[in-house]
Amino acid sequence: MPLGALGWLGIGIIVLIIIIIFSYFNRFAILGNRIDNSLGQIDVQLKRRADLIPNLVETVKGYAKHEKSTIKEVTDARKALVGASGLTERVKAGDRLQSALGRLFAIAENYPNLKANENFLELQRELTSTEDKISYARQFYNDSILSYNNLCKTFPGVIFAGIFGKKPREYLQITEAERKAVRVKFE
Amino acid sequence: MPDKYQRIDFRDAIAKNKWKSFFLMFMIFCVIIALGYVIGKAWGALDIFSILIIAIIISISYLLITYYNSDKIALFSVNAREAKREDYKLYYDVVEGITIASGLPMPKLYVMPSEQINAFASGRDPKHSVVCVTKGALEKLDRRELEGVVAHELGHIGSYDIRYMTLVAVMVGIISIISEIFLRSLWFRGGGGNSRENRGNAIFVVIGVILAILAPILVFFVQMAISRKREFSADASAVKFTRYPPGLIGALEKIKYQNVPDKKVTKAVAPLFFANPFKEIGSTHPSIEKRIELLKRM
């Protein structure tokens, strides 16, 4: 049976709808994957920092034995980070470690020999870099969530979000001011 | 979240750059064939058909070679060396940070021997990209400033500016070489016999000379127009990656007060750079003052 003009039009519309559904499905998948990947990146950097701590503590102990409370705080914060489960908790533990490290580096200013130690300088540089990467990874995580949520909340994405059962996700809470202050302190 | 945290969206820029790159390559293809034809005629070649075939083969192989090797050509022309991680830890750290912030793959890193503060990015797409900074930049810029410069270059990479800009640079190079060869070849042919054939070719010689002079000038203007706008948008992406305009501003200010013109850089690769290597009016880059002013408003 030959198709009339209306028949062709119908087929065209159906094909168009299928293409649109597929492209939205893919966009949700791509943006969702991006969020998961950036989450992985935060973890990689947090772990990297945790790995650097024991070495740092050993070096500091060699020059500044008496700063027991500060050293202990760093070791404890590291333990808390390694043991933490769930993103929010890990990020919180990371923040605690970061401020403990800030105090440790401030104290190091009083020990010229420690400050001149090659190993210490290297560790300090690496920790600063890791710190940067953590904050960039968080930024990227939040950016990825923003794109995802925009897709979920704006028309016509909101319709497909309903069909596919996608819901807006939660941002990581970090204040911008806090981050910049720490970045300066490390330098 | 406020608007400025909107993730930078390269999609429009990417599509535009891919299309422009294709168009440019097609134009170059035509120009080389036209040049081949005119030069062939001017030389009084009898078999114009085989000249055209040779021209087509040359232009296709030339386009393929530049498309896949433009980054290497650019790096070679500035005498850049691959940067090893052991020797350039800060450089690697900074680039890694920005790749995390931007979600772009890690480019290959190079260093070029120049006391100037400068940098460029090249490659055909983000997966095959390179970033090259000068020795001067690594020595004179602090961490945040270097980060600003690197973020600017990754902005070019993310938007596929690198493909288009490097193609333009390499094309400009070849067109000026071809026209130079042609102009010089005329000297050797001048004052030949006075046969009829020679007179018939005179018109083609004139056309050839005009083409040979016009082509590089034309390409130069195209090049200028394209690279100014790109610098501003790469600055904007740099700020979106680092969220820290003072870094980039600091780098630009150091360039403004410390850079001296670098004569070793060939003109063809100038538009690739972070800042204009020559300090000339009507150059390939917007003025540093203008860039700083816009960054301060962000």
Interface residues (C-beta under 8 A of the other chain):
Chain A: R34 S38 Q41 Q45 R125 T128 S129 D132 K133 Y136 A137 Q139 F140 N142 D143 S144 L146 S147 Y171 E176 K180 E187
Chain B: M1 Y5 Q6 R7 K89 L90 D93 V94 E96 G97 I98 I100 A101 S102 G103 R143 F241 R243 Y244
